[in-house]
């Protein structure tokens, strides 16, 4: 079994950005943000690049299960108040991840449950390894994509990011120390299930493959929890 590149004990925080691709913001009918939109996932959401994506009873009660391919930043050394010009010096490397989301919980229920709608156990598979920042000189010039059951559903470039990797690291370090082992999921491009007409929601047994140029792929199967699932 191919494990997550970092053990749970080595991950300090899992920071995530919303609406960080221009075309995704447009398909969501939302304005381009002036500042990075930040939320957190619990460390228990981290999973390996071949692990199943478990779907609990709570997330089976309504439709809305969605995929999001994302470039993942791995912080390599303590960073606080770093300028954008030096921000990449604090990056150990990059992976690719899937910010699995439940739109009904994220958007509709409870006035917007970003943390809950995106933070179930195993809902942040990433990997397949950590590629050194020395090998990826420009993280904002990479092809990124998602295949659902073999069909391409997302295909874009990290150059469409509203806030580049350097801007993200610099911004998040202002007044808040980033620690070695911190992960930053940097947002998803257009093509998510929510943005399609009709909407394309994940189902039990679906295979989701997220890929990033120069990094590789995570291939995960959606598995509904049958022990607690409603009959």
Secondary structure as UniProt FT lines:
FT   HELIX           8..10
FT   STRAND          14..18
FT   HELIX           22..27
FT   TURN            28..29
FT   STRAND          37..41
FT   HELIX           43..45
FT   STRAND          46..47
FT   TURN            49..50
FT   STRAND          53..55
FT   HELIX           57..60
FT   STRAND          65..66
FT   STRAND          69..75
FT   HELIX           84..90
FT   STRAND          91..98
FT   STRAND          101..102
FT   HELIX           104..108
FT   HELIX           109..111
FT   HELIX           114..118
FT   TURN            121..122
FT   STRAND          124..132
FT   TURN            133..135
FT   TURN            139..140
FT   STRAND          143..148
FT   TURN            149..150
FT   STRAND          151..157
FT   HELIX           158..160
FT   HELIX           165..172
FT   TURN            180..181
FT   STRAND          183..185
FT   HELIX           193..195
FT   TURN            204..205
FT   STRAND          207..212
FT   TURN            213..215
FT   STRAND          216..224
//
